Amino acid sequence: MKDVALLIGWLLLGVQTLDAQVLKPSRKIATVNVQGVTRVSVDRLGNFYFVLGDGAIVKYDPDGKELARYTASQTTPLTLLEAWNPLRVFAYYRDRQEYRTLDRFLTEQAVAPLDPAFAIDPYLMCPSIDNNGWILDTSDLSLKKVNLSGAIVMLDFMLKLSGVPESPEFVHMREYQNMVFLLDRKSGLYVLNNIGKQIDFIEAVGVNAFAFSGEDLYYQEGDRLRFIDLYTKETHEVQLEGIPLFTLATDERLVVVREKEAVFYEFANP
């Protein structure tokens, strides 16, 4: 029933207009020195992950203490990092068409090339909730769910996205609450059900990333961090100082990433 309610809620998203509550972070907890962060993620335990310019992945606890560090043997740019499951941190490298999984200590569990039979142009790849994978194939704009252990394409959908620009710039993809969320930097966030059908679109031009905190979808747009409740469609925002590179949130922390530092704040997400 909850999934049905979520689906109905997304279908009604364009009908409901709710005033956004504007919040501010409270006490500063820690500041850590980080250089050239290119990707970020947060796990369900509230730990934060930064990909540095040299390809290293660094894990911090909610108070800004470094817990682990992964240094890749190659400096190939990391395309997508997903750490929601802290026991199986997922990293995709598009240039190498390769994915890696790391344990909670950021030790390599697996390094594997994508089977060429999966996709012609596997532009993005993210984990599915059942430890398989989703692949966006931009050669024909299709979404595929693949069984990684058996090298089998389980599902294959041609995407029919409304409002997609002629030359989209897809930058992030994630499965959450039985849906796949796909972000195009030039237009916004596409919401797909688990059979690849678009059920909503959130206009957000210039947005580089999105994440989830409980039942909230959130993304940074300029100097605001915008939250949308997946069920009620209520929105609230956090006013930021300037325009950071990235901003991450949990129900207790807000982390603001800039050129040379990440600042950890105490935060109460309603």
Backbone as a ProteinNet text record, in pm:
[ID]
protein_1_A
[PRIMARY]
MKDVALLIGWLLLGVQTLDAQVLKPSRKIATVNVQGVTRVSVDRLGNFYFVLGDGAIVKYDPDGKELARYTASQTTPLTLLEAWNPLRVFAYYRDRQEYRTLDRFLTEQAVAPLDPAFAIDPYLMCPSIDNNGWILDTSDLSLKKVNLSGAIVMLDFMLKLSGVPESPEFVHMREYQNMVFLLDRKSGLYVLNNIGKQIDFIEAVGVNAFAFSGEDLYYQEGDRLRFIDLYTKETHEVQLEGIPLFTLATDERLVVVREKEAVFYEFANP
[TERTIARY]
81.7	0	86	200	286.4	340.8	377.9	427.6	320	194.9	83.7	64.3	72.2	57.5	167.7	290.3	401.7	378.6	332.5	307	200.4	91.1	-15.6	37.5	120.5	178	260.7	343.1	424.5	337.4	230.9	142.7	72.4	56	-11.3	86.3	214.6	315	292	257.9	239.6	114.3	21	-104.5	-88.9	-3.2	9.4	120.1	90.7	189	191.8	302.3	313	427.5	404.6	509.2	622.4	744.8	860.8	899	924.2	976.8	1128	1182.4	1325	1393.7	1493.5	1567	1711.4	1781.4	1924.2	1994	2116.9	2191.8	2224.9	2245.1	2277.8	2426.9	2465.9	2603.8	2701	2816.3	2922.4	2992.7	3012.2	3073.7	3220.2	3250.2	3388.2	3410.6	3536.8	3579.5	3695	3684.9	3792.9	3847	3975.9	4040.9	4025.5	3961.1	3947.4	3972.4	4036.1	4073.8	4006.3	3941.6	3892.4	3791.1	3692.7	3591.4	3509.4	3494.4	3422	3290.6	3277.2	3154.7	3136.7	3012.1	2982.3	2873.5	2864.8	2758.2	2745.4	2633.4	2610	2543.9	2584.2	2523.8	2408.3	2336.5	2216.1	2247.4	2375.9	2416.2	2459.8	2459.3	2495.5	2642.3	2718.4	2857.9	2866.3	2967.3	2979.2	3103.4	3090	3195.3	3225.2	3354.4	3397.7	3495.3	3477.7	3574.9	3663.5	3793.5	3886.9	3936.5	4006.3	4051.2	4144.6	4217.8	4310.1	4243	4109.5	4036.2	4018	4082.2	4066.6	3924.2	3875.3	3745.4	3772.9	3718.3	3741.6	3607.5	3604.4	3482.8	3498.4	3396	3395	3270.8	3286	3169.5	3089.2	2972.7	2888.9	2954.8	3063.1	3131.9	3258.4	3278.1	3392.3	3520.8	3515.1	3634.8	3655.9	3776.8	3806.2	3806.6	3729.8	3717	3794.8	3801.9	3867	3899.3	3991.6	4032.7	4065	4017.1	4045.2	4123.4	4236.7	4317.9	4318.5	4260.1	4251.3	4387.8	4409.1	4537.1	4551.5	4436.7	4439.9	4369.3	4401.1	4341.4	4225.9	4165	4050.2	3940.1	3877.3	3772.1	3657.6	3611.2	3499.3	3369.6	3280.6	3159.1	3045.6	3028.7	2916.6	2958.3	2927.4	2953.6	2822.8	2792.6	2671	2707.7	2693.1	2735.6	2619.2	2495.5	2379.8	2391.8	2434.5	2462.6	2609	2638.4	2778.3	2861.1	2794.1	2866.1	2902.8	2849.3	2874.8	2874.9	2976	2989.6	3018.9	2944.8	2949.5	3012.8	3106.3	3171.8	3171.8	3133.1	3131.9	3227.2	3308.9	3406.1	3367.7	3308	3257.1	3369.7	3479.9	3587.7	3643.7	3641.8	3692	3580	3452.7	3335.7	3357.1	3375.5	3412.3	3345.4	3303.6	3249.9	3330.1	3328.1	3398.7	3305.6	3319.6	3248.2	3350.8	3322.2	3410.9	3334.1	3403.4	3336.9	3337.3	3294.4	3279.2	3413.4	3521.9	3655.1	3715.2	3634.2	3676.2	3786.9	3777.1	3865.8	3794.6	3865.4	3803.1	3745.8	3617.8	3555.7	3561.5	3534.7	3532.4	3566.7	3634.9	3661.3	3623.2	3525.7	3475.1	3441.1	3480.5	3438.3	3292.3	3224.8	3089.3	3091.9	3000.6	2987.4	2945.2	3014.7	2978	2836	2781.2	2644.9	2540.8	2579	2483.4	2436.8	2531.1	2497.9	2606.2	2564.9	2660.5	2734	2659.8	2719	2666.8	2726.3	2680.2	2722.5	2643.2	2682	2680	2577	2567.3	2533.5	2578.6	2544.2	2531.3	2427.1	2408.3	2358.2	2372.3	2323	2171.3	2113	1971	1958.4	1838	1820.4	1843.5	1840.6	1863.8	2006.5	2099	2242.3	2271.2	2181.8	2213.5	2246.1	2222.6	2260.4	2163.7	2158.3	2085.4	2187.3	2164.4	2253.3	2171.4	2218.4	2161.7	2247.3	2187.9	2256.3	2214.9	2305.2	2268.4	2278.1	2319.6	2320.8	2178.5	2082.8	1942.6	1849.5	1905.2	1832.1	1743.6	1810.7	1739.6	1791.4	1706	1739.5	1735.1	1841.8	1851	1880.5	1811.2	1847.5	1921.6	2040.9	2125.8	2161.2	2170.7	2217.7	2369.5	2437.9	2582.9	2654.3	2601.5	2667.6	2643.6	2528.5	2497.1	2513.1	2554.7	2573.4	2448.6	2333.4	2205.5	2134.6	2078.4	1992.1	1853.4	1812.4	1686.2	1567.3	1588.9	1485.5	1550.6	1475.3	1529.3	1415.3	1426.7	1319.6	1374.4	1304	1332.1	1266.6	1344.7	1290.9	1223.5	1106.9	1034.4	1018	1117.9	1122.8	1065.1	971.2	912.1	1000.4	1027.9	1105.5	1255.6	1303.7	1448.8	1509.5	1619.3	1680.2	1742.1	1776.5	1831.7	1963.5	2044.3	2172.3	2175.7	2111.4	2106	2243.4	2257.4	2380.9	2346.3	2333.6	2295.4	2413.7	2389.6	2499.6	2482	2359.9	2343.1	2216.5	2220.2	2107	2104.6	1983.4	1973.6	1836	1833.5	1706.4	1673.9	1549.3	1505.2	1354.2	1306.6	1162.3	1098.6	1168.5	1118.3	1102.6	1176.4	1176.9	1320.1	1337.8	1467.8	1461.8	1557	1565	1685	1662.3	1764.4	1776.6	1898.4	1920.5	1992.3	1931	1993.3	2026.7	2153.7	2196.8	2128.9	2088.6	2032	1882.6	1815.8	1670.3	1618.8	1656.2	1606	1604.3	1515.5	1513.5	1392.9	1420.5	1316.2	1291.7	1164.5	1125.2	1058.8	1115.6	1068.4	1019.9	916.5	876.4	965.5	937.3	1029.3	1008.4	927.7	920.6	961.9	1033.8	1094	1001.7	881	788.2	805	814.2	826.4	695.3	704.1	584.3	590.9	706.1	714.1	845.4	850.3	968	975.2	1093.1	1114.6	1214.5	1170.9	1260.7	1366.4	1492.3	1603	1726.6	1733.5	1841.9	1970.6	2080	2209.8	2240.2	2151.8	2172.9	2267.4	2365.6	2468.8	2448.1	2364.6	2349.7	2218.3	2176.7	2060.9	2084.4	2006	2018.2	1886.2	1883.3	1762.1	1794.7	1700.3	1708.9	1572.5	1563	1432.8	1335.7	1224.7	1124.4	1140.8	1252.4	1277.8	1375.9	1342.4	1437.4	1494.3	1626.6	1681	1789.9	1807.9	1911.6	1946	2070	2115.8	2088.9	2023.3	1995.3	2043	2159.9	2217.6	2257.7	2206.8	2239.5	2130.1	2049.5	1944.1	1955.4	1928.1	1914.8	1766.4	1708.2	1563.5	1526	1430.2	1378.7	1234.6	1201.2	1063.7	1024.5	918.9	870.1	809.8	853.1	808.2	660.3	599.9	461.2	365.2	401.8	310.3	335.9	454.4	499	525.4	527	568.5	714.7	749.5	887.3	942.5	1071.8	1140.8	1281	1343.6	1472.5	1569.1	1696.8	1803.2	1874.1	1884.4	1958.7	2108	2187.6	2331	2406.9	2529.5	2615.5	2690.7	2663	2725.4	2672.1	2749.7	2710.5	2818.8	2799.2	2900.1	2909.9	3014.2	3024.6	2915.6	2899.7	2801.1	2747.9	2627	2569.9	2499.9	2528.3	2468	2395.2	2291.9	2212.7	2165.7	2151.8	2079.8	1980.3	1915	1822.4	1895.2	2029.8	2105.8	2223	2262.6	2381	2356.5	2428.7	2436.5	2584.2	2629.1	2770.1	2779.3	2854.2	2870.2	3013	3025.7	3156.9	3193.1	3309.4	3359.5	3491.9	3563.2	3683.6	3789.6	3808.8	3919.7	3876.1	3746.6	3703.1	3560.1	3528.7	3392	3357	3244.7	3203.1	3082.9	3094	2989.4	2909.9	2776.3	2688.6	2589.4	2552.1	2436.6	2311.8	2217.3	2103.2	1984.5	1869	1745.8	1655.4	1649.7	1563.5	1424.1	1323.3	1189.7	1123.4
-120.2	0	126.4	122.1	239.1	273	168.3	193.2	254.8	209.6	265.5	412.7	442.5	581.2	668.4	614.8	689.9	717.8	617.2	633.8	739.6	733.7	832.9	971.8	978	1106	1168.3	1086.2	1139.3	1185.1	1111.8	1150.6	1282.6	1314.8	1438.4	1551.5	1526.8	1624.1	1760.3	1760.4	1886.4	1959.7	1892.5	1953.7	2028.7	1977.3	2034.8	2140.4	2255.2	2361	2399.7	2370.9	2397.4	2494.9	2592.2	2686.8	2615.5	2648.6	2582.7	2649.3	2567.5	2615	2630.1	2745.6	2771	2747.4	2658.1	2622.7	2669	2666	2693.8	2590.3	2550.1	2458.7	2528.8	2450.2	2509.3	2497.4	2439.7	2440.2	2370.6	2437.3	2375.9	2270.7	2150.7	2040.9	2022.8	2026.4	2001.4	2057.7	2084.1	2122	2031	1967.2	1879.1	1932.7	1914.5	1961	1856.5	1893.6	1806.7	1891.8	1832.2	1906.1	1845.3	1930.4	1889	1777	1784.5	1678.8	1675.7	1556.2	1540.7	1465.1	1382.9	1307.2	1294.8	1279.2	1261.4	1156.4	1098.5	1004.5	995.4	939.7	920.8	785.1	710.7	579.8	588.6	478.6	480.8	489.4	479.6	496.6	640.4	725	864	895.3	805.1	831.3	897.2	980.7	1059.8	1017.1	1021.3	974.3	1083.2	1111.2	1210	1144.2	1172.3	1130.9	1251.6	1237	1346.8	1352.7	1460.1	1479.9	1372.6	1306.8	1200.4	1063.8	1059.3	933.3	861.8	910.4	846.6	865.9	766.2	774.3	778.9	881.1	897.8	892.7	817.1	798.5	869.3	949.5	1021.3	983.7	982.5	959	1088.7	1087	1206.9	1326	1302.9	1412.2	1456.6	1410.5	1454.2	1379	1263.6	1183.3	1088.7	1088.5	998.6	854.4	769	628.6	535.5	570.8	481.3	559.8	503.2	567.5	459.1	480	388	461.9	405.2	463	366.6	410.1	323.8	306.7	191.8	164.6	245.5	288.6	376.6	506.7	612.1	742.2	773.8	671.2	690.8	763	866.7	938.9	846.6	865.4	787.5	855.4	780.4	836	842	737.3	732.2	655.6	714.5	650.9	636.9	516.9	493.5	414.8	481	421.3	392.2	394.6	376.9	249.7	140.5	16.1	18.6	47.5	64.9	-62.6	-177.9	-304.6	-336.5	-256.1	-281.3	-148	-69.1	60.2	35.6	104.7	78.5	196	167.1	270.2	226.8	320.5	291	384.9	326.4	400.4	386.6	491.8	482	463	536.2	527.8	386.7	312	174.9	72.9	120.8	31.6	-78.9	-33	-122.1	-74.3	-169.2	-132.2	-202.4	-141	-196.4	-191.4	-287.4	-284.1	-287.6	-209.3	-196.8	-232.6	-284.4	-314.1	-189.3	-203.8	-86.6	-24.1	-97.2	-41.6	15.3	19.7	63.4	-23.8	-152.2	-251.5	-314.1	-331.8	-387.3	-525.9	-542.6	-674.4	-734.1	-648.6	-696.7	-582.9	-618.6	-528.3	-606	-555.4	-634.8	-546.3	-589.2	-516.6	-548.4	-453.6	-481	-575.9	-669.9	-758.9	-675.3	-683.8	-605.3	-633.4	-748.4	-780.8	-698.8	-636.6	-558.5	-433.3	-356.8	-227.4	-184.5	-105.5	-52.2	67.4	154.6	272.7	284.5	209.3	211.1	340.1	445.3	578.7	593.2	538.6	538.4	397.8	366.3	238.8	260.2	201.8	210.9	76.9	51.4	-75.5	-74.8	-193.5	-209.9	-257.8	-252.9	-288.6	-436.9	-518.9	-662.5	-702.7	-605.2	-628.5	-667.4	-630.7	-637.9	-496.7	-464.3	-331.6	-275.1	-141.9	-69.3	-2.3	-9.1	54.1	145.3	269.3	359	348.2	298.6	282.9	400.1	495.6	614.7	593	473.6	446.7	444.5	397.6	394.5	448.4	513.7	567	458.4	354.3	243.9	224.5	165.7	134.2	-16.4	-73.7	-218.1	-255.7	-358	-417	-545.6	-560.1	-673.4	-753.3	-883.1	-973.3	-980.3	-923.3	-910.5	-1043.5	-1131.1	-1259.6	-1356	-1344.5	-1436.5	-1378.5	-1249.1	-1183	-1193.7	-1161.6	-1172.5	-1038.3	-995.2	-877.6	-921.8	-874.5	-916.3	-834.9	-705.1	-614.4	-517.6	-476.8	-387.4	-297.8	-166.4	-73.2	39.4	71	191.4	307.8	409.6	521.5	622.6	665.9	772	886.6	974.6	1082.2	1209.9	1269.2	1394.6	1511.3	1600.1	1719.1	1700.3	1582.8	1562.1	1644.4	1716.8	1797.8	1710.6	1774.3	1699.8	1631.8	1698.6	1641.3	1643.1	1547.9	1548.7	1522.8	1561.8	1539.2	1467.1	1336.2	1257.3	1247.4	1278.4	1285.7	1194.2	1147.2	1060.1	975.6	857.1	765	684.8	656.4	579.4	514.5	393.2	329.5	358.5	396.4	424.5	406.4	338.5	315.7	254.2	156.3	84.7	173.8	281.6	367.8	399.2	438.6	478.8	628.5	701	845.6	876	954.1	981.8	1132	1184.9	1329.4	1370.5	1465.8	1530.3	1674.1	1710.4	1842.8	1955.9	1928.6	2032.8	2054.5	1958.5	1973.7	1945.5	1832.9	1803.3	1654.9	1617.8	1483.4	1405.7	1292.7	1204.9	1093.5	1067.2	963.8	851.5	731.3	616.4	508.1	435.3	320.5	201.4	87.8	-25.4	-103.1	-48.7	-103.8	2.4	104.4	201.5	309.7	323.3	425.4	552.9	665.3	793.1	827.1	854.7	893	1036.6	1098.7	1239.8	1299.5	1432.2	1509.7	1631.7	1657.2	1775.3	1864.5	1980	2071.8	2123.4	2106.3	2149.5	2166.6	2275.5	2299.4	2331.5	2267.5	2294.4	2216.8	2126.8	2047.1	1931.8	1907.6	1807.7	1675.8	1675.4	1554.4	1560.9	1446.3	1438.5	1323.6	1320.3	1212.4	1202.8	1114.7	1092.2	1093.1	1140.7	1136.3	1092.7	965.7	913.2	914.1	985.3	993.1	1117.8	1189.5	1311.1	1286.3	1337.3	1357.7	1497.6	1513.3	1648.1	1670.7	1797.8	1836.4	1983.2	2017.7	2155.8	2230.1	2344.8	2430.5	2571.2	2607.5	2736.2	2738.9	2840.2	2853.3	2796.6	2707.6	2641.6	2489.4	2421.3	2276.1	2247.3	2189.2	2170.8	2026.6	2008.9	1878.3	1864.1	1745.5	1714.8	1582.5	1582.9	1458.9	1371.1	1245	1155.9	1121.4	1137.5	1096	1213.7	1315.1	1427.9	1541.1	1542.7	1648	1779.8	1780.5	1900.4	1928.4	2056.4	2094.4	2182.2	2173.5	2269.9	2288	2398	2433.9	2475.7	2460.7	2511.7	2622.7	2737.6	2849	2827.4	2826.5	2804	2934.8	2939.3	3055	3036.2	3121.4	3106.2	2983.2	2934.8	2816.3	2710.5	2610.8	2505.2	2413.7	2329.8	2226.4	2122.2	2074.4	1971.7	1998.2	1947.9	1951.5	1818.8	1758.6	1632.1	1650.2	1569.2	1582.6	1447.6	1438.9	1330	1396.6	1317.4	1379.1	1446.2	1434.8	1495.3	1581.7	1569.6	1639.5	1705.5	1814.4	1879.8	1898.7	1855.8	1867.4	1950.8	2059.5	2152.9	2139.9	2102.5	2077.3	2193.7	2254	2361.9	2320.6	2415.8	2383.5	2312.6	2355.4	2302	2245.9	2241.8	2193.8	2142.4	2061.3	2016.1	2051.5	2120.1	2165	2081.5	2023.4	1940	2024.1	2027.1	2103.1	2009.7	2047.1	1984.5	2032.4	1940.5	1973.7	1888.5	1949.1	1875.2	1883.1	1775.2	1770.2	1727.6	1814.7	1781	1668.2
0	0	0	68.4	73.9	-63.9	-141.8	-276.6	-364.5	-347.5	-424.6	-390	-259.6	-215.6	-273.1	-278.9	-335.2	-482.9	-556.8	-698.8	-722.5	-645.4	-660	-626.9	-522.6	-484.5	-594.5	-662.2	-771.1	-887	-915.1	-1023.9	-996.3	-869.2	-831.1	-801.8	-820.7	-780	-843.9	-971.8	-1039.6	-997.2	-927.1	-887.1	-755.8	-665	-533	-531.2	-474.5	-458	-312.3	-244.2	-102	-76.9	11.6	46.2	117.4	80.4	138.7	269.8	370.5	497	482.5	522	507.9	641.5	641.5	762.5	751.3	863	864.1	951.5	914.1	1002	1132.5	1238.4	1368	1395.8	1506.3	1554.1	1458.2	1434.5	1355.4	1440.8	1385.9	1460.1	1423.4	1294	1251.3	1111.6	1083.1	948.8	909.7	793.4	747.3	615.8	596.6	474.5	364.7	256.6	140	15.8	-83.9	-203	-325.5	-404.3	-535.2	-532	-444.9	-436.8	-566.1	-623.3	-750	-735.6	-631.9	-606.9	-455.8	-413.3	-271.1	-256	-136.1	-104.8	46.5	93.6	236.4	254	357.6	378.2	477.7	495	578.5	726.9	764.2	903.1	932.1	829.4	848.5	829.9	767.2	734.1	595.8	577	454.7	375.6	242.3	152.7	50.2	29.9	-67.8	-164.8	-292.7	-393.8	-422.7	-401.4	-419.9	-564.7	-596.3	-733.2	-783.6	-691.9	-733.5	-740.3	-720.6	-728.9	-597.3	-491.2	-360.5	-308.3	-232.7	-165.5	-16	51.5	194.9	267.4	376.8	455.5	590	626.9	754.4	834.2	966.9	1051.2	1064.9	1131.1	1138.9	1208.2	1282.1	1350.3	1278.8	1156	1077.3	1101.5	1167	1190.1	1071.5	1016.6	904.9	953.6	884.7	921.6	829.5	701.7	605.1	479.5	402	277.1	175.1	52.1	-57.4	-164.5	-202.7	-308.9	-426.1	-535.6	-653.3	-717.8	-779.7	-846	-974.6	-1034.5	-1150.7	-1114.5	-1186.9	-1159.5	-1254.6	-1312.3	-1399.6	-1322.9	-1381.3	-1310.1	-1268.1	-1146.8	-1095.7	-1140	-1203	-1260.1	-1159.5	-1079.6	-985.8	-860.6	-744.6	-616.5	-542.1	-492.9	-414.7	-289.9	-173	-46.2	47.3	-2.2	86.1	169.4	106.5	178.2	221	348.5	390.9	382.9	369	357.6	212.6	119.9	-21.9	-97.2	-74	-140.5	-288.6	-374.1	-518.1	-591.2	-681.6	-762	-908.6	-996.7	-1140	-1212.1	-1301.2	-1380	-1527.5	-1582.9	-1720.3	-1821.5	-1806.4	-1905.5	-1917.4	-1808.8	-1808.3	-1824.9	-1821.4	-1821.7	-1718.8	-1596.1	-1486.4	-1358.6	-1274.7	-1144.3	-1034.9	-916.6	-801.9	-681.5	-592	-465.4	-352.6	-248.3	-133.8	-7.8	92.8	219	308	432.5	519	557.6	535.8	558.6	429.9	323.9	190.6	133.8	165.9	105.7	-13.4	-123.2	-243.6	-217.7	-253.1	-255.1	-394.3	-494	-632.1	-726.7	-834	-946.5	-1071.3	-1146.2	-1257.9	-1377.1	-1497.7	-1617.8	-1648.5	-1712	-1756.2	-1874.8	-1875.5	-1990.1	-2111.3	-2224.4	-2342.6	-2391.8	-2355.3	-2397.8	-2323.9	-2212.1	-2134.2	-2207.8	-2264.3	-2322.4	-2420.3	-2521.1	-2617.7	-2558	-2490.5	-2428.8	-2285.1	-2192.3	-2052.1	-1982.4	-2000.1	-1957.5	-1805.5	-1742.5	-1597.4	-1549.3	-1428.8	-1366.3	-1217.2	-1157.7	-1013.3	-961.6	-832.4	-777.1	-763.3	-770.4	-740.4	-595.4	-543.5	-402.4	-377.4	-481.9	-465.5	-504.3	-499.7	-526.6	-670.1	-760.5	-902.1	-949.4	-1075.2	-1123.1	-1225.4	-1229.8	-1334.1	-1425.1	-1556.3	-1653.7	-1743.8	-1760.2	-1860.3	-1985.5	-2093.4	-2221.9	-2310	-2330.9	-2407.8	-2558.8	-2603.2	-2747.7	-2803.1	-2722.1	-2765	-2655.8	-2554.8	-2439.9	-2378.6	-2330.6	-2267.8	-2125.5	-2042.9	-1904.5	-1889.4	-1836	-1823.9	-1679.8	-1630.9	-1502.4	-1531.8	-1471.4	-1505.6	-1381.1	-1399.6	-1295.9	-1307.3	-1209.8	-1220.4	-1204.5	-1121.9	-1100.5	-1215.8	-1279.8	-1388	-1526	-1534	-1664.1	-1750.7	-1689.6	-1759.1	-1755.1	-1868.1	-1870.9	-1825.9	-1708.9	-1649.6	-1703.1	-1721.9	-1771.7	-1869.8	-1970.6	-2072.4	-2120.8	-2093.7	-2129.1	-2215.8	-2323.4	-2399.8	-2326.5	-2293.6	-2217.7	-2310	-2269.4	-2339.5	-2240.5	-2238.6	-2140.1	-2199.2	-2129.4	-2175.1	-2132.4	-2225.1	-2193.1	-2195.3	-2235.7	-2238.4	-2351.8	-2327.6	-2433.8	-2542.5	-2653.5	-2766.8	-2729.3	-2651.2	-2606.9	-2454.3	-2389.1	-2242.7	-2182	-2054.3	-1981	-1850.7	-1859.3	-1742.4	-1646.9	-1519.2	-1423.5	-1302.3	-1275.4	-1158.6	-1175.5	-1115.2	-1121.7	-992.6	-944	-820.7	-808.7	-752.2	-717.9	-572	-545.1	-408.4	-403.1	-299.5	-280.6	-405.6	-465.3	-583.2	-705.8	-710.8	-828.2	-867.1	-993.8	-1043.5	-1071.8	-1015	-1030.8	-1119.2	-1225.6	-1326.4	-1343.5	-1322.2	-1325.5	-1453.2	-1525.1	-1640.1	-1599.1	-1607.6	-1563.3	-1641.9	-1766.7	-1851.3	-1831.3	-1766.8	-1754.6	-1614.3	-1554.5	-1421.6	-1391.3	-1299.5	-1243	-1296	-1360.4	-1411.7	-1310	-1282.6	-1187.6	-1266.7	-1255.9	-1332.1	-1236.7	-1276.3	-1194.8	-1228.9	-1165.6	-1182.2	-1311.6	-1401.8	-1537.1	-1639.5	-1591.9	-1681.8	-1733.7	-1678.8	-1726	-1645.1	-1714.5	-1644.3	-1574.4	-1444.1	-1369.9	-1320.7	-1332.2	-1298.6	-1346.4	-1342.4	-1379.6	-1289.7	-1232.2	-1148.8	-1220.6	-1262.1	-1332.6	-1235.7	-1270.6	-1185.5	-1273.3	-1345.5	-1440.8	-1365.8	-1406.5	-1347.1	-1221.2	-1180.4	-1059.6	-1091.5	-1001.9	-1027.7	-954.5	-850.4	-769.2	-692.4	-640.9	-552.6	-456.9	-350.1	-252.2	-176.8	-75.5	2.4	150.4	228.3	374.2	424.8	466.1	507.5	390.8	405	299.8	213.2	230.9	154.2	40.1	-77.3	-185.6	-167.3	-184.7	-175.3	-278.8	-315.9	-410.4	-387.9	-420.3	-407.2	-536.5	-523.8	-638.3	-602.7	-654.7	-619.8	-473.2	-400	-257.6	-167.8	-221.4	-143.8	-155.9	-44.8	-46	-32.7	-134.8	-140.1	-106.8	-15.1	24.7	-23.1	-75.8	-115.9	-53	27.8	87.6	-21.3	-28.6	-135	-125.9	-10	9.3	18.5	94.9	114.4	15.9	-47.1	-137	-66.6	66.3	137.6	106.9	102.6	73.8	185.9	206.1	290.9	235.5	272.8	216.9	326.1	295.3	381.3	305.5	368.4	309.5	333.4	227.1	235.9	217.1	267.3	246.2	115.6	18.1	-112.2	-183.5	-279.8	-357.1	-341.6	-254.6	-234.6	-356.2	-355.8	-458.8	-441.2	-316.7	-283.8	-143.4	-118.4	16	42	159.2	198.8	331.1	353.1	475.3	525.4	657.4	723.1	817.6	902.8	997.7	1113.8	1119.4	1228.7	1182.2	1055.8	1008.4	872.6	853.5	723.7	694	576	539	411.4	421.1	310	256.9	129.8	68.8	-22.8	4.4	-78.9	-142.3	-202.9	-279.5	-195.9	-70.5	8.4	143	169.3	300.4	296.3	396.6	419.6	563.7	582.4	714.8	759.4	879	937.7	1037.8	1017.9	1105.9	1175.7	1295.3	1359	1284.7	1261.6	1177.2	1216.8	1226	1256.8	1134.7	1059.2	941.8	985.5	971.2	1021.5	944.4
[MASK]
++++++++++++++++++++++++++++++++++++++++++++++++++++++++++++++++++++++++++++++++++++++++++++++++++++++++++++++++++++++++++++++++++++++++++++++++++++++++++++++++++++++++++++++++++++++++++++++++++++++++++++++++++++++++++++++++++++++++++++++++++++++++++++++++++++++++++++++

